[in-house]
Amino acid sequence: MREISGWGRHPRVLAEERLGEDLERLTRDVVLTRGLGRSYGDASLPAREGAAVACTRLADRILRFDPRSGVLRAEAGLSLARLNALMLPRGFTSPVLPGTQHVTLGGMVAADVHGKNHHRAGSFGDHVRSLRMRVADGRILEVNERGEPDLFRATIAGMGLTGHILEVEFTLERVPSPWIWREHERVDGLEALLDGLARASAEWPFTVSWVDCLGRGRSLGRGILIKGRWASPEEAPAAAPGPPRRQAVPWEMPGWLLSRPSVRAFNALYYRWLGSPDVRGIIDPGGFFFPLDAITDWNLLYGRRGLTQYQCVLPAGERAACRRVFEVLARHGGASFLAVVKDFGPSGKGMLSFPMPGVTVSLDVPLRGARTQLLVDELNEGVAAAGGRIYLAKDTLSRPEHFRAMEPRLPAWNAVRRAWDPGGTITSAQSVRLLGDAA
């Protein structure tokens, strides 16, 4: 028994975490499978104290790889960090790279992760060919578009609630070099930011923007547009990128550290530094895709109460709703250390896949009890009214009525889930909170 949590460090649950290399054995008689615990809230936590969860991180073997097609099969506990360390020197990488590489393949399927190239490549589930799973009645099945396609699509973005993922088969992307060419562009307001993202998405495979969430008036939504592509062999250094340099947060910081004044000072410096015209050229992929991975245990910066990340997607054309997100954040005194806006392409094949054509907004928010709940409630009301939705891998505080209002796809997904697990044996703290599962 030990206390476990998501990356936001709230809530915390005492659980029996079963760890081992044999996922077939580990997934017998457990309520949930858990990878590296990088979902922010309660998605990878059991619904009740003392329940057993299977931890996949030691089941990390590559089982098969075809260098001609790029098709790879691996155990669900293989981390993206380990995959990149092995495959980038060979000219391959995951077709989708989220904001951290400390995630497992099983978690990438369950959350249907997306990256800076969603407008080009879609989400991770779009590249998954097949899954090996243990379903609730104990059977182990190969699940894909030809065999049990409904279960396959319900498992992609299903947050681990349709069965235990044992193996993942997907297609890697071939890259010309293990380096990235990136360019930065400073923009002075939200309209300019959204226009810049639209232009960049038409030309660049990787786009994202950092936003100063404390901007006001004409400066609301000012930020830095970041564009990138894989460097050509002629542009890239002869040597491969070296091991990343990491700094550690040595202990849990006091809650006032990321107060409004400190975030304002950081944002002003970051806006000037990142927006410099000199910020262009070659960068290692870790610095481009996973900048926060360079700070070990950065979640400790938020203190004992922890943090949540609020991420929503708003349909194309809903610029007023996007502006409203930042106005609501300002009205509630929110000081987000990390605010990100980027474009999305088409929805994925997962039945509850998060992306839709439009714009996604991500906000890291310190947890401050009832104040943060009020903030999330008001944000969710605006997102639901605009026809948007939230990302379950980040969610901590959403109410079931808000989630249902955003998700007309939920009844169809529930029907597939219940067909495979009529007794409701696979649950999470999140499924109790949002879906009404029994604890």
N, C-alpha and C positions, 0 to 999 in steps of 0.2 A: 504494500500500500504506500502511495505517495501522493502529494498534492500536485496536481497538474493544472495548466491553464493554456489559453491561446496566447498569441504574441502580445495582445493588449494587457495581459496579466489580470484580467477580470472577465468573468468570475473564475474562482479557483475551486476545484473539486478534488476530494480525496478519492482515489481510484486504484484498482489493481491493474497495473500496466504490465501486460505480458510481452516479453521481449525475447526474440529468437530468430533463427534463420529459416525455420520451416513454417511458412504461412498457412499451409494446410492444417497443421496441428494447432497453430496459434488461434485460428479463427473458429475453432469449435467452441460453442457455448460462450460467446462474447456478444456484447450489445453493440459494439462499434469497432471500426478499424481506424487507427490514427497513424499519421506519418511523422513529420517533424514538428507538428504543432504550430505552423505559421499562419493558420487562419486566425484572425484577430480576436474573435469573441468565443462563443460557446459551441461552434459547429463540430469541433473534434472532442468534445467533452461528453461523458456519459450523463444520462438524465438523472441518475440518482447516486448518492454517495456510496462508495464501496463496490460499485459495479466493475466488471472486468472489461478492459479494452485491449485489443491486439495492437501492438506497436510494430510497424513494418521496417524500421530503419536498418535492421541487420539483414533483411532479405533483399539484397541489393546486387544480385548477379546479372550480368548480361548473358542472355541465353542463346541468342542467335543474332548475327548481323550480316547483311548482304551489301558489300560496298558498291555493287553495280546499281542496285535500286535504292539504296539508303534505308531499307526496311530493317528495323531493329526490334527485337523482343527482349524484354527484361523483367525481372521481378519488380513488384510494385514499390518496394522500398528503395530502389535506386534513386539517389538524389540528382538533381539537375547539376549541382556543383561537380559531382563525380563524373557524370556523363560528359560535361564539357571538358573536364580535365583529360578524359580519355579520347574524346572524339574530335575536338577542335584541332589538335595537332595533325589529325588525319584528314582534315578538310571538311568536317561535318559538324553540325550543331542542331539543337532542337529548332524546329520551324517557328516556335513561339517561345519567347523568353520573357517571363514576368519580372516584377520589380525586385525579386530576390531569387538567388539560386539555391537557397536552403529549403527546398521543397522536394517532395518525392514524386515519382511518376504517378503513383496512385492518387496523391493529392491533386496533381495537375489535372487528372481526369475528373475527379469528384467536383472540383471547383471550376472546371473548364476554363483554365487560366487564359488570359490575354496578355498581349505585350504592346510595344510601341509600333508594331507593324500590323495591327488588327485590320486596318483599312486595306491591306494587301493580302495578308495570310489568314485572316480569320482567327479563331481561338484554337486552343490545343486540340479539342475534341474533333475538329475538322480534319485532323491528320492521323487520328487513331483508326487503325484498321480492325483490331480485334482485342478482346479482353478475356482473360480467364478469371472466373469468379466462383466464389462459394455463395450460393443463395440461401435464403432463410431456412429451407427444409434440409440443409446439409449437403445437397448435391453440388458437384463442381462441374461447371459448364464452360464451353467456349462460346462467347457471345459476340456477335458482329451483325453486319447488315444482312447477312444471309441466314444466320441462325439466331433466333430470338431478337429481331431488330427492335421491337418495342422496348425490351429490357436494355438493350445496348444504348438507345437514345435517352432512356430515362436515367441511366447510370452516369452518362456524361452530363455534368453539372448537377447531379443528384445528391451531392454532399454526403456520399457514403451511405445513403439510406436505403438503397435498393439491393445491396449485397456487398460482400467483402471482395475487393479487387485484389487478385493474386499476381497477375501478370498483365503487362501492357505491350501491345505491338503497334508501332507507329512508324512514320516515314521521316527520317532526318532530312535536313536541308544541306545541300553541298554549298560551301562558301569558298570564295577565291583566295582568302587569306584569313588569319585569325585576328585581324585588326579592323578597327572602325574608323572611317572618316566622318567627322562631325563638324557642324557649324551652329553657332548661336546667333539669335536675332532678338534685340530688345524691342518690346512693344509697349505702348504707353496707356493702353486701356483695353477693356474687354472686347469691344467691337474689332479693334485692330488685331487682337489676339486670335479671335475666331476666324477672321478673314485670313490671317497668316497661316493658321492651321490648315484651312481649306486649300490654300495655294501649295503649301508644303506637302500635303498628303497626295497631291496630284503628281509630284515630282520625286519625292523621297520615300524609301521603304520604311524608315523609322522616323516618327515624329512624336513629340510630346511637348508640353509647356509647363513651366513652373510659374505659379501665380502668387503675387504678394497679396495675401487675403486681407491685409489691413489698409489697402488703398481705398480712398474715398473720392466721391464726386467723379470728375473726369479721369482720375487715376484708378477707379475701381476696375479690378481685373488686369492691371498692368503686370507684365511678367516677361519671361524669357522663353522664346520659341527655340526648341532644340531639335535639330535635324541630323540624320545619320544614314549611312549605308556601309556595307562591307567594303573595305579598301581593296583596290586591285593589287595584284602582286607587284606592280611597278611602284605603287604608292607606299606599300607596307614595308616596315623594317625587315631586314633579313632574318633576324632572330624572332622567335615566338615570344609572346608576352611572358614575363616572369611571374613568380608567385605574388599575389596581392599583398600590399602593406596594410596592416590592420592596426587600429587603435581600439582599446577596450574601455568601456565605461566601467570603472572599478567597483562601483557600488551604487545602490539605489539613491538617486538624487532627491533633494527636498522638492516638494510639489510646486513651490513658487519659482523654481528655476526657469520654467518655460512660461513665465507670466507675459502679459501683454507688452510691457515695456521691453523685455528681453527679446521677444519675437519681433517687435517692430525694429529694434536695432539690427538684429540678424538679417531681416528681410531687406533693409536698406543697403547693407553691405553686399548681400548676395545679388541684389538687383544690379548694382553697379559692377560687381566683379564678373558675374556670368554674362552680363550684357556687353562686355568689352568686345570690340571688333577683332581683337587678337585671339579670341577663343574660337579657333577653327583649326582643323588639322587632324592628325592621327591620335587616337586614344585606344587603350586596351579595352576589350569588350566588358570586362568587369566594371571599369570606371564609367562606361556608358550605360550599360543595362542595369547594374546592381550597385549604385553608388553607396547606398546605406549599408551594404554588406561589409564595407571597409571599417565600420564601427561595430565591434562585437557588443552584443547586448545593448543596442542603442535604446531599446524600450525602457531601460532603467532610468533614462532621462526624465521620464514622466512621473517618477515617484511611486509610492506605495499604491495609490489608487488606480494607476495605470492609464490606458488610453483606449480609444476606439478609432477606427477609420470609417468614416462615412463615405461610401461610394455609390453614386447614382449614375444612370444614363438617361439622357433627355432626347426625345426624338428630333430628327433633323428639322431645322427651322424654328425650334423653341428657344430662341435667344433670350427672350424675356424671362423664361423660366430659369435659364442659366444665370442670368444677372440676379434673379431673386435668391438663388442659393447663397451668393456672397452677401447680399443685403441682409438676409436672415442671420447669417453667421455674424455679421457686424452688429446687428441689433441685439443679439444675445451675448455680446462681448467675447465671441469666440476668437481665439488667437491660434490659428493653425500653423504649426511649424512647417508643415509640408502640405501644400495645396497644388494639385496637378489637374490639368485639363488636356484632353486629347480626343481625336476623332475616332469614331468606330465605323466599321463597315457593316455588312449584312449579319443578321443573327446566325448563330451556329446551329448545328444539327441536334444538339442536346435539347431535350424537351423543356428544360428550365434554364437554358443558356442565358447568361446575363446580357451580353451585348445586343444592340440593335443599331440601325443606321442613325447616327446622331453624334452627340458629344457626351463624354463621361467626365464627371468631376469627382475628385478624391480629396478628402480632408482628414488629416490626422488631428484628433481633438482630445485634449486631456479630459479624463473622467472627473466630473465635479458634481456627482449626485443628481439631484432633481433638476439643476440648471441644464445639465447635458441632456437629460431625458426630454425636457421641454424643447431644446434645440432640435433634437432628432425628430420629435413629433411634428414640429412645424416644417422642417425640411421634407419629411415624408408626405405631408399633406400637399405641398406644392408639387412634388414629383408625381404623386398619383394623379393630381388634377391635370398635369401636362402629358399624361400617358407614358411616363417613364417607369423605371424600376430600380431596385437596389441590388447590390452584390452580396450574396449570402456569405461568402468567404470572409467578408470584412465586418458583417453586421453583429452588433452586440445588444442594441436597445430597441429595435423596431417592434411595434405592436402587431399582433396578428391581423387586426382589422385593416391596418395600413398595407400589410403585405398582400392580403387577399385583394384589396382594391387595385393593386398594381399588377396582379398576376392572373389574367384570365386563363392562362395555360395550366393553372394549378389543378383543377379537377381531372384533366386528362392524365397528368403525371401521377396524381394520387391513385387513379384507377389502375395504372400499371404497377405501381408500388404495392398496392394491396393485393393484386393478383398473385404476386410473388412472395408476399409476406403478410398473409391474412391475419396472423396473430400479433403483428406489430412487435416482432422480437428485436428488430434492428432500429434503434432510436438514438437520439442525441439530446443534449440539453437544449439545443436550438430547435429541434423538431417538437419538443414539448412546448417551448415558448411560442413558436410561430404556427405550428400545424395542429396543436391540440393532442399530441400523443400522450399516452399514459406514462407517468414517471416510473 
